[in-house]
Every structure is written in structure tokens, then in C-alpha cells.
Amino acid sequence: MTDRLAPRFEYPAPCFEYVVRSRTAEQTRDVGRRLAVLLRSGDVVVLSGGLGAGKTTLAQGIGAGLGIRGDVTSPTFVISRVHPSLVDGPPLVHVDAYRLHDGAELDDLDLDETLEMGVTVVEWGDGFVDNLSSDRLRVSLQRSGVQRDTDLVADEPRSLTVQGFGSRWASAAAETAELFRDQG
């Protein structure tokens, strides 16, 4: 199974959409570092894509860009981790919704209680975080090669579709455009 049967959620029309190409895991991390420049406390970032698409790699870049403490690894079994900032910035709340069955299980994590204190990044978050915030950044990662669980290649071309939703991201559209100029 390369794609999880996630709850179906139709996002409203995005304020913006950019497609960024990445050929290596380090380039994917770099996209995350650049995104972190825009992120502030209260922001929600939803990462979607099949197994091995690079969601955790992107989260590592976001963590590096935010200057957080500790290694960002997939929180699949612990579901959620908080990484404090080392640079007086917002902490990274890194969530993996892969093992969750419905939004009620996500509610049990009390993310709404920590939302304003940090940047919340949710892997496999489509359909799970829609009640968390109407303002969100969604990054959909797609591997260019054939996706097989037995063939997860870190340095394989990917496309990352970055979409902004809500008034927060409508007001950051120009800043985001500058960030991704010449990256398509």
C-alpha cells in the first residue's frame, strides 16, 4: 500500500498555488527551510503524499528553518512531538495522523490548546485538521518515479504543490510568490 485511504476532504479554492521541483532529499529540506521563513505561531501546515513522498524530510527542513531543538523524525508511533525553539522562535508541533482513524482521535491530542504557541505541522493531515484552522498551508508531495513500498528512494525527483488557504495566507501571497520565484 503506497497511499493511505485518508478521509476525503475538499479544500476551498486556494489563495495561491506553487509547484516546486526537488531532485534530492536535501532540496526538499531546503524547501522546508524556506517555508519556515514565512511561518509564525498559530500556523498550521498540512503535509500530504504517499509513503516515502518526503513529508518527514520537508518537516525536517521546516524544523531547521525554525531553529528547533532535536532531530525531526516521523512521529508515527508517538503521534505528536513538540520541538522547542533554540532561537526564541515558535516551537514545532509535529504530528503524524497516519495511525488515526478519525478526527475525534486528533481532538484527543488537544492541538487546539497548543495551536497559538507554535507552528503545527501535520503529516497525513488531509481531512483531519479541517476543524483546527481555516488558515492553513498545504503541501502535497508527489514522487516522480514509480511508488512502491519496497523502493523508497530519498533522492528521487518530486514535485511539491504548495497551497495557501484563508486570510492569513491571502495576505502572505506576495511574500510566498517571492519565496518560490524561479523554483518551478
C-alpha positions in Angstrom: 0.0 0.0 0.0 1.6 3.3 -1.1 -1.3 5.6 -0.3 -3.3 5.7 2.9 -7.0 5.8 2.4 -7.4 9.2 4.0 -10.7 10.8 4.7 -11.9 12.7 1.7 -11.8 16.5 2.3 -12.5 19.1 -0.3 -10.4 22.2 0.3 -11.9 25.5 -0.8 -10.1 27.3 -3.6 -6.5 28.2 -2.5 -5.3 31.8 -2.3 -2.2 30.7 -4.2 -0.6 27.6 -5.6 3.0 27.0 -6.5 4.7 23.8 -7.8 8.3 23.4 -6.7 10.5 20.7 -8.0 13.0 18.8 -5.9 15.5 16.2 -7.1 17.1 15.3 -3.7 16.2 15.0 -0.1 18.4 18.0 0.7 16.5 20.1 -1.8 13.2 19.0 -0.2 14.7 20.1 3.2 15.7 23.4 1.6 12.1 24.0 0.6 11.1 23.4 4.2 13.8 25.8 5.4 12.5 28.5 3.0 8.9 27.9 4.1 9.9 28.3 7.7 10.8 32.0 7.0 7.0 32.6 6.5 5.8 30.6 9.5 4.8 32.0 12.8 3.0 30.9 15.9 -0.5 29.7 15.2 0.3 28.5 11.6 -0.9 25.1 10.5 0.9 23.2 7.7 -0.7 20.1 6.3 1.6 17.6 4.5 0.1 15.0 2.2 1.6 12.4 -0.1 2.1 8.7 -0.3 4.6 6.7 1.7 8.1 7.9 1.0 7.0 11.1 -0.7 9.2 13.2 1.6 6.7 14.6 4.2 9.1 14.0 7.2 12.0 15.3 5.1 10.1 18.5 4.5 9.2 18.7 8.2 13.0 18.4 9.0 13.6 21.4 6.8 10.9 23.4 8.5 12.3 22.4 11.9 15.8 23.5 10.8 14.4 26.8 9.5 12.6 27.4 12.8 15.8 26.6 14.7 14.2 23.9 16.9 15.9 21.6 19.3 16.2 17.9 18.5 16.0 15.8 15.4 12.8 15.8 13.5 11.8 12.2 12.9 8.5 10.7 11.9 6.2 10.7 14.9 4.1 7.8 13.6 4.1 5.8 16.8 4.1 8.6 19.3 1.6 10.6 17.1 2.9 14.0 18.2 6.1 15.7 19.3 6.9 19.2 20.4 10.3 20.6 19.5 11.2 23.7 21.4 13.0 26.6 19.7 16.7 27.3 20.3 16.4 30.8 18.9 13.5 32.3 20.7 11.1 31.4 17.9 7.9 29.3 17.9 8.2 25.6 18.8 7.4 23.0 16.1 4.5 20.7 16.9 5.0 17.8 14.6 2.0 15.4 14.2 1.6 12.2 12.2 -2.1 11.4 11.6 -1.3 8.2 9.7 -2.5 5.9 12.5 -5.5 8.0 13.4 -8.9 6.7 12.3 -11.0 9.9 12.6 -10.9 13.5 13.7 -12.0 12.6 17.2 -8.7 10.9 17.8 -6.9 14.0 16.6 -9.1 16.0 19.0 -7.7 13.8 21.8 -4.3 15.4 21.2 -5.6 18.8 22.2 -3.8 20.5 19.3 -6.2 23.4 19.6 -4.7 24.1 23.1 -1.2 24.3 21.7 -2.1 25.9 18.3 -1.3 29.5 19.2 2.0 28.7 20.9 3.8 27.1 17.9 3.9 26.0 14.3 1.8 22.9 13.8 2.9 20.5 11.0 0.6 17.6 10.4 1.7 14.7 8.2 -1.3 12.8 6.6 -3.4 15.6 7.8 -5.9 15.9 5.0 -9.4 15.6 6.4 -8.2 15.6 10.0 -7.2 19.2 10.7 -10.0 20.9 8.9 -11.5 21.9 12.3 -8.2 23.1 13.6 -7.8 26.3 11.4 -9.4 27.7 8.3 -6.0 29.3 7.6 -3.6 26.7 6.6 -0.7 25.9 4.3 -1.0 22.6 2.4 2.0 20.9 0.8 1.3 17.9 -1.4 4.4 15.9 -2.2 4.4 13.6 -5.3 7.2 11.3 -6.2 8.0 11.4 -9.9 9.0 7.7 -10.1 7.1 4.5 -9.5 5.9 4.3 -5.9 6.5 1.0 -4.2 6.9 0.4 -0.5 10.0 -1.6 -1.2 11.6 1.1 -3.3 11.6 4.3 -1.2 14.3 6.4 -2.6 15.3 9.6 -0.8 16.9 11.2 -3.8 14.2 10.8 -6.4 12.6 13.7 -8.2 9.5 15.1 -6.5 7.0 17.8 -7.1 5.7 19.8 -4.1 2.5 21.7 -4.6 2.2 24.5 -2.0 -1.2 26.0 -1.5 -2.4 28.7 0.9 -5.9 28.8 2.4 -7.6 31.5 4.4 -7.0 35.2 5.1 -3.6 34.5 6.8 -2.2 33.1 3.5 -4.1 35.5 1.3 -2.1 38.3 3.0 1.1 36.4 2.6 0.6 35.6 -1.1 3.2 38.1 -2.4 5.8 37.1 0.2 5.2 33.4 -0.8 5.5 34.2 -4.5 8.9 35.8 -3.9 10.0 32.8 -1.9 9.3 30.4 -4.8 10.3 32.6 -7.7 12.3 30.5 -10.2 11.6 27.3 -8.3 9.1 25.7 -10.6 
